[in-house]
């Protein structure tokens, strides 16, 4: 399955730079690098191991970073990349991606914008603790010991 090329995006913590799409060039979001040619995502140089659908979902979120996207909007972005999914499958992909990103401790992740959808963004330090894979709530320190 060929996934169309994504835009080159460089995002630092202090400044953000967006560059027009360059076919075949990696997408960079903080320490996260998406390679559209290899259909591979790495963090700190370590492969994350995403499926093709997870990779494409993450690509849609990174391409629209800091903008909440509904399930339907993400599904439409996946359809543009040649993947037909029902919007409810997006929740499954989000859950799996969150688990895999949490394992590499990026300081960035998928944030739930309640009532609006999901967005990719930098997590505040206090939210860098493990996330509930379904709801995105910071559960560390909230439960009794």
Backbone as numpy.savetxt, mean C-alpha at the origin, in Angstrom:
# Nx Ny Nz CAx CAy CAz Cx Cy Cz
0.76 -12.75 -16.06 -0.08 -11.58 -16.06 0.81 -10.34 -16.06
0.57 -9.46 -17.00 1.34 -8.22 -17.10 0.60 -7.10 -16.40
1.23 -6.47 -15.43 0.63 -5.33 -14.75 1.23 -4.08 -15.35
0.39 -3.13 -15.77 0.91 -1.90 -16.37 1.87 -1.16 -15.44
2.75 -0.39 -16.04 3.76 0.33 -15.29 3.14 1.37 -14.36
3.78 1.61 -13.25 3.34 2.60 -12.29 4.22 3.83 -12.39
3.78 4.90 -11.79 4.55 6.15 -11.82 5.72 6.07 -10.86
6.78 6.79 -11.19 7.90 6.94 -10.26 7.49 7.98 -9.25
7.49 7.60 -8.00 7.11 8.52 -6.94 8.16 8.43 -5.85
8.75 9.56 -5.49 9.70 9.60 -4.39 9.05 10.36 -3.26
9.08 9.78 -2.06 8.41 10.41 -0.94 9.31 10.33 0.28
9.80 11.48 0.74 10.59 11.53 1.95 9.72 11.98 3.10
10.22 11.85 4.30 9.44 12.26 5.45 9.28 13.76 5.52
10.26 14.52 5.05 10.17 15.97 5.15 9.64 16.63 3.89
9.76 15.98 2.74 9.25 16.57 1.51 8.75 15.46 0.60
7.84 15.82 -0.28 7.29 14.86 -1.22 7.53 15.37 -2.63
7.94 14.45 -3.51 8.19 14.79 -4.90 7.42 13.80 -5.76
6.61 14.29 -6.65 5.92 13.42 -7.59 6.49 13.67 -8.97
6.78 12.61 -9.67 7.36 12.69 -11.00 6.40 12.02 -11.96
6.21 12.55 -13.15 5.30 11.92 -14.11 5.69 10.46 -14.35
4.71 9.63 -14.76 4.99 8.22 -14.97 6.15 7.98 -15.93
7.00 7.05 -15.54 8.11 6.63 -16.38 8.01 5.11 -16.47
7.60 4.57 -17.63 7.44 3.13 -17.75 8.71 2.37 -17.36
8.49 1.32 -16.57 9.60 0.47 -16.18 10.39 0.94 -14.98
10.12 2.13 -14.46 10.85 2.66 -13.32 10.15 2.28 -12.02
10.90 2.04 -10.97 10.29 1.69 -9.69 9.50 2.83 -9.07
8.55 2.47 -8.23 7.78 3.41 -7.45 8.37 3.37 -6.05
8.72 4.53 -5.51 9.34 4.61 -4.19 8.44 5.40 -3.26
8.16 4.82 -2.10 7.37 5.49 -1.07 8.08 5.25 0.25
8.86 6.23 0.69 9.69 6.03 1.88 10.69 4.92 1.64
10.66 3.88 2.46 11.55 2.73 2.30 10.93 1.62 1.46
9.71 1.82 1.00 9.00 0.84 0.19 9.30 1.09 -1.28
9.71 0.03 -2.00 10.01 0.15 -3.43 9.17 -0.88 -4.17
8.38 -0.41 -5.13 7.58 -1.29 -5.98 8.23 -1.34 -7.35
8.60 -2.52 -7.79 9.23 -2.71 -9.09 8.20 -3.30 -10.05
7.63 -2.48 -10.96 6.58 -2.97 -11.84 7.07 -3.99 -12.87
8.35 -3.97 -13.20 8.87 -4.93 -14.17 8.93 -6.32 -13.55
9.47 -6.41 -12.33 9.59 -7.70 -11.64 8.32 -8.06 -10.88
7.34 -7.11 -10.80 6.12 -7.31 -10.02 6.50 -7.71 -8.59
7.42 -6.91 -8.01 7.98 -7.23 -6.71 8.04 -5.98 -5.85
7.81 -6.15 -4.56 7.91 -5.05 -3.60 8.99 -5.39 -2.58
9.82 -4.39 -2.25 10.86 -4.58 -1.25 10.78 -3.45 -0.22
11.26 -3.76 0.97 11.38 -2.77 2.03 12.71 -2.99 2.70
13.50 -1.94 2.81 14.86 -2.05 3.36 15.66 -3.10 2.58
15.35 -3.26 1.28 16.05 -4.22 0.45 15.58 -5.66 0.61
14.55 -5.89 1.41 14.04 -7.24 1.65 12.73 -7.41 0.90
12.62 -8.52 0.15 11.39 -8.80 -0.61 10.23 -9.02 0.36
9.09 -8.43 0.04 7.91 -8.54 0.90 7.10 -9.78 0.55
7.12 -10.22 -0.68 6.41 -11.44 -1.07 4.92 -11.25 -1.27
4.56 -10.30 -2.12 3.15 -10.03 -2.41 2.68 -10.84 -3.60
1.42 -11.23 -3.59 0.81 -11.85 -4.77 0.62 -10.76 -5.82
0.28 -11.15 -7.04 0.06 -10.17 -8.11 -1.08 -9.21 -7.75
-2.15 -9.74 -7.17 -3.29 -8.89 -6.79 -2.91 -7.96 -5.64
-2.14 -8.44 -4.66 -1.69 -7.60 -3.56 -0.76 -6.51 -4.06
0.15 -6.88 -4.96 1.08 -5.91 -5.54 0.33 -4.80 -6.27
-0.65 -5.19 -7.07 -1.43 -4.20 -7.82 -2.24 -3.32 -6.87
-2.81 -3.90 -5.82 -3.57 -3.13 -4.84 -2.68 -2.11 -4.15
-1.50 -2.56 -3.73 -0.55 -1.65 -3.10 -0.12 -0.56 -4.08
0.05 -0.92 -5.34 0.41 0.06 -6.36 -0.64 1.14 -6.53
-1.91 0.75 -6.49 -3.01 1.72 -6.59 -2.97 2.67 -5.40
-2.78 2.12 -4.20 -2.76 2.95 -2.99 -1.56 3.89 -2.98
-0.40 3.41 -3.38 0.79 4.26 -3.40 0.66 5.35 -4.46
0.08 5.01 -5.60 -0.10 6.00 -6.67 -1.02 7.14 -6.23
-1.91 6.86 -5.28 -2.86 7.87 -4.79 -2.62 8.14 -3.31
-1.37 8.08 -2.90 -1.03 8.19 -1.47 -1.67 9.41 -0.82
-2.00 9.26 0.42 -2.62 10.30 1.23 -4.02 10.70 0.76
-4.56 9.98 -0.22 -5.92 10.22 -0.68 -6.74 8.97 -0.39
-7.78 9.07 0.45 -8.60 7.89 0.72 -9.29 7.39 -0.54
-9.22 6.09 -0.77 -9.87 5.46 -1.92 -10.89 4.44 -1.42
-12.09 4.50 -1.95 -13.11 3.52 -1.60 -12.74 2.16 -2.20
-13.42 1.12 -1.74 -13.20 -0.21 -2.32 -13.45 -0.17 -3.83
-14.51 0.53 -4.20 -14.87 0.61 -5.62 -13.79 1.30 -6.43
-13.20 2.37 -5.87 -12.13 3.08 -6.57 -10.89 2.20 -6.70
-10.57 1.45 -5.65 -9.42 0.54 -5.73 -9.70 -0.56 -6.75
-10.93 -1.10 -6.74 -11.29 -2.14 -7.72 -11.19 -1.59 -9.15
-11.58 -0.32 -9.35 -11.46 0.29 -10.68 -9.99 0.43 -11.06
-9.14 0.81 -10.10 -7.70 0.88 -10.37 -7.11 -0.47 -10.73
-7.60 -1.51 -10.08 -7.14 -2.87 -10.40 -7.62 -3.29 -11.78
-8.85 -2.90 -12.12 -9.38 -3.22 -13.46 -8.53 -2.57 -14.54
-8.04 -1.34 -14.29 -7.16 -0.67 -15.25 -5.85 -1.43 -15.42
-5.48 -2.21 -14.40 -4.26 -3.01 -14.44 -4.53 -4.44 -14.90
-5.76 -4.70 -15.36 -6.10 -6.01 -15.90 -6.58 -7.02 -14.88
-6.92 -6.59 -13.67 -7.41 -7.51 -12.64 -8.87 -7.19 -12.33
-9.75 -8.14 -12.56 -11.16 -7.95 -12.26 -11.43 -8.54 -10.88
-11.84 -7.68 -9.94 -12.15 -8.14 -8.59 -13.44 -7.50 -8.13
-14.12 -8.17 -7.21 -15.29 -7.57 -6.58 -14.78 -6.70 -5.44
-15.44 -5.58 -5.18 -14.94 -4.66 -4.16 -14.70 -5.29 -2.79
-15.48 -6.29 -2.38 -15.27 -6.90 -1.07 -13.95 -7.65 -0.99
-13.37 -8.05 -2.11 -12.06 -8.71 -2.09 -10.95 -7.74 -1.68
-11.20 -6.45 -1.84 -10.21 -5.44 -1.47 -9.86 -5.58 0.01
-10.87 -5.86 0.86 -10.61 -6.02 2.29 -9.61 -7.15 2.56
-9.73 -8.22 1.80 -8.82 -9.36 1.95 -7.41 -8.94 1.55
-7.27 -8.26 0.43 -5.95 -7.81 -0.01 -5.34 -6.84 0.99
-6.15 -5.90 1.49 -5.66 -4.92 2.47 -5.15 -5.64 3.72
-5.90 -6.59 4.21 -5.50 -7.35 5.40 -4.16 -8.04 5.18
-4.02 -8.72 4.05 -2.76 -9.43 3.76 -1.59 -8.48 3.59
-1.82 -7.37 2.90 -0.74 -6.39 2.69 -0.31 -5.80 4.03
-1.28 -5.46 4.89 -0.95 -4.90 6.20 -0.08 -5.86 7.01
-0.42 -7.12 6.98 0.36 -8.12 7.71 1.79 -8.18 7.18
1.94 -8.15 5.89 3.27 -8.25 5.29 4.09 -6.97 5.51
3.44 -5.81 5.43 4.16 -4.56 5.68 4.55 -4.43 7.15
3.70 -4.90 8.06 4.00 -4.84 9.49 5.25 -5.65 9.81
5.48 -6.72 9.08 6.63 -7.58 9.33 7.96 -6.89 9.02
7.94 -5.85 8.19 9.19 -5.17 7.82 9.33 -3.79 8.45
8.37 -3.36 9.26 8.45 -2.12 10.05 8.92 -0.93 9.23
8.03 -0.44 8.38 8.35 0.67 7.47 8.10 2.05 8.05
7.17 2.15 8.96 6.74 3.47 9.40 5.70 4.04 8.45
5.36 3.30 7.41 4.28 3.66 6.49 3.35 2.46 6.43
2.12 2.71 6.07 1.18 1.60 5.98 -0.14 2.04 5.40
-1.06 1.11 5.39 -2.40 1.37 4.89 -3.24 1.85 6.07
-3.81 3.01 5.91 -4.59 3.65 6.97 -6.06 3.63 6.56
-6.92 3.24 7.48 -8.35 3.26 7.21 -8.88 4.66 7.45
-9.54 5.20 6.45 -10.23 6.49 6.58 -11.71 6.12 6.72
-12.18 6.05 7.94 -13.52 5.54 8.23 -14.58 6.25 7.40
-15.40 5.44 6.72 -16.48 5.96 5.90 -16.04 6.42 4.53
-14.71 6.44 4.27 -14.21 6.91 2.98 -13.38 5.87 2.26
-12.67 5.00 2.97 -11.86 3.98 2.31 -10.51 3.80 2.95
-9.52 3.53 2.12 -8.16 3.26 2.57 -7.20 4.23 1.90
-6.10 4.52 2.60 -5.06 5.34 1.99 -3.70 4.84 2.47
-2.70 5.10 1.66 -1.32 4.78 2.03 -0.72 6.04 2.60
-0.08 5.93 3.75 0.51 7.11 4.35 1.53 6.77 5.41
2.18 7.81 5.88 3.16 7.66 6.96 2.42 7.52 8.27
2.80 6.52 9.05 2.17 6.31 10.34 2.88 7.17 11.39
2.12 7.89 12.20 2.77 8.61 13.30 3.48 7.61 14.20
4.51 8.05 14.88 5.30 7.16 15.73 4.42 6.36 16.69
3.39 7.00 17.26 2.55 6.29 18.22 1.70 5.22 17.55
1.57 5.27 16.21 0.82 4.24 15.49 1.73 3.25 14.80
3.01 3.29 15.06 3.92 2.36 14.42 3.86 0.97 15.04
3.07 0.83 16.10 2.87 -0.48 16.73 2.04 -1.34 15.79
1.98 -2.65 16.05 1.20 -3.53 15.17 -0.23 -3.06 15.02
-0.74 -3.20 13.81 -2.11 -2.78 13.50 -3.03 -3.98 13.47
-4.28 -3.74 13.84 -5.31 -4.74 13.65 -5.46 -4.91 12.14
-5.23 -6.11 11.58 -5.22 -6.26 10.12 -6.54 -5.96 9.45
-7.66 -6.02 10.16 -8.94 -5.75 9.54 -9.28 -4.27 9.62
-9.26 -3.70 10.81 -9.74 -2.33 10.98 -8.67 -1.27 10.93
-7.41 -1.64 11.11 -6.35 -0.65 11.08 -6.18 0.09 12.38
-6.88 -0.34 13.43 -6.74 0.33 14.72 -5.42 -0.06 15.37
-4.83 0.87 16.07 -3.63 0.59 16.84 -4.07 -0.15 18.08
-3.74 -1.42 18.19 -4.20 -2.22 19.31 -3.14 -2.35 20.40
-1.92 -1.96 20.13 -0.87 -2.06 21.12 -1.13 -1.07 22.26
-1.06 -1.53 23.48 -1.23 -0.67 24.63 -2.68 -0.38 24.98
-3.63 -0.83 24.18 -5.02 -0.59 24.46 -5.67 -1.74 25.23
-5.06 -2.89 25.17 -5.61 -4.05 25.85 -4.93 -4.24 27.20
-5.69 -4.69 28.20 -5.06 -4.92 29.50 -4.01 -6.02 29.41
-2.97 -5.90 30.23 -1.89 -6.89 30.21 -2.29 -8.14 30.94
